[in-house]
Amino acid sequence: MEERLQKLLSSAGLCSRRAAEAWITDGRVTVNGQTARLGDKADPDQDNVCVDGAPLGRKEHKSYLLLNKPRGYVTTLSDEKGRPTVAELVKDAGARVFPVGRLDMDSEGLLLLTNDGALMQRLIHPSFQIDKTYEVEVSGFQTGADADLGAVTELEGEPISPAMVAVLFKNGDRARLSMVIHEGKNRQIRRMCAQCGLTVLRLQRVREHVLELGALPQGKWRYLTKEELSALQVQ
């Protein structure tokens, strides 16, 4: 039976319907080799529906991975510029998984990937407001810079919630900071630091909600534990 493509993608556990609409608009979805458009329908039993060239699997086993993303990788499954992607790091996971949220190319650390569309939608929805903890190495640090960062409530005219900032280490004008945010706007921490006269040397996400990076080596991934899945309320 024919269904709208965004419903098919959501039912397959790949993403939310809203995200599916964006994928269709971006040309990432094809039906029988033809690029799909919003409003198109397909019959999964008769039509060949693909996302980024991979056939749609309606009953794919749900997988939950935690990756320690290195610098130099983009948080996407494919890149038109030919840059390395996080998909290359988890290609041996046995399932096609999608990143939950983003880390920019120059940032590193904890990244959750899954094919559980319902969980993805819950975690990225603004109302959920999950805490994300970063360790940030900066130069140009002066006394009071941590308080200045914690007082930032606007970026280029856009309001943001204040971050929790703590100094972990300081040597001259260099420091390592802990910053906790929950909105995750585009390059938020880098923009906050620039606004306070700081240069980011390294940016690493070490915790997100109940998940911790721990001692996982860069470029490696692991499955979430039963305890972590329970804390994320995965059924």
Secondary structure, DSSP 8 states (H G I E B T S, - for coil): --EEHHHHHHHTTSS-HHHHHHHHHTT-EEETTEE--TT-EE-TTTS-EEETTEE--TT----EEEEEE-TT-BSSS--TT---BHHHHTTTSSS--EESS---TT-EEEEEEES-HHHHHHHHSTTT---EEEEEEEES--TTHHHHHHT--EETTEE----EEEEEEEETTEEEEEEEESS--TTHHHHHHHHTT-EEEEEEEEEETTEE-TT--TT-EEE--HHHHHHTT--
